[in-house]
Amino acid sequence: MAKALRPRRLVRDSKGRQAITLELQRGAGSPFTTRRWKVMRLAGGTDIESEESLTELGTVTQENFLEAIDSNRQGRRELAALFPEHVKTVLGG
């Protein structure tokens, strides 16, 4: 069970798929409402998951980043903005 997640972390979602935490979703609920995260799955697609359903796996590696970029055409700009250090490495800079 994840505790105090933050963006840019590699996690396992409720269905056992690896994903990257993108942003905490701000809701209109009470402060006691479950925290929810927008995640991008490495194999493609995004989803909203409750923090309790996510298991933190660690830091997003260059390989994780490349897999996510390859599988998420629509999310490439978001990933590039979140991981400028990986973009720089890919571009050879």
N, C-alpha and C positions, 0 to 999 in steps of 0.2 A: 504494500500500500504506500502510495506516494505521500510525502509530507512536504509542504511548502515548496512546491515545484516553482520553477521559473522558466522563462523562455530559453530556447536554444538547448534543451536537454533531450537526450535520447530516452524514449520510454517504450514500454510494451502496453498496448491498449487492452480493452476488455475482451477482445477476441484473440489475443496473443500475437498481434502484428506489431512490428516495430514502427515507431512514429517519432516525429520531432515536435516538441511543444513550440507553438508559434506565439500565442497570446492568451492571456486570461480573459475570459468573456465577462463583460460587465452586465449584470442582470438587474432587473427591476425588483428582485426579491429582497427579502429581509437579510440582515447581515448573517443570519444563521443558515441561510440557504447554501447548499453544496456548491463549492467552487467548480467552475467548468472551464475547460481549456479547448482552444482550437488547436488541433494537431494535424500534421501532414504525414500520412503514411509513406514509408519508404517505397512501398510497392505501388503507390499511386492513390490519389484522392485525399480529401480532407474530411474531418469530422469534428464534432464537439463531444468531448468525453468528460465525465465527472472526475475530479482529482482522485477520488477514492478508487476509481477503476483503473488508474494508471500506475505502473510500476516503473520507477526511475532506473534506467540502466547505466547512465553516465553521460559522458561528453560525446557530442556528435563528431565523428571522425571525418577525414577527407573522403573516405570510401562511402560512409553513410550519406554525406552531402551529395556526392556524385550519383549515387543510386536514387536519391530523392529528386535531384534535378532531372535525371533521365526519365523518371516515371511521372513527373508532375509538370507538364508543359505550361499549364495555366498558372502555376505557382512559382515559376522560376524567378521572377522579379522579387517576390516576397522572400524567397530563400537567399537570393543574392544580397538583399538589403540586410538580412539577419546574420549572414556569414561572410562579410567582406574579406576576411582572411583566407577563406577557402577559395573565393573567386580569384583573389590575387595569386594564389598558388596554381590554380588551374590555368590562368593566363600567363603564368611564368614571370610574374613581376615581383 
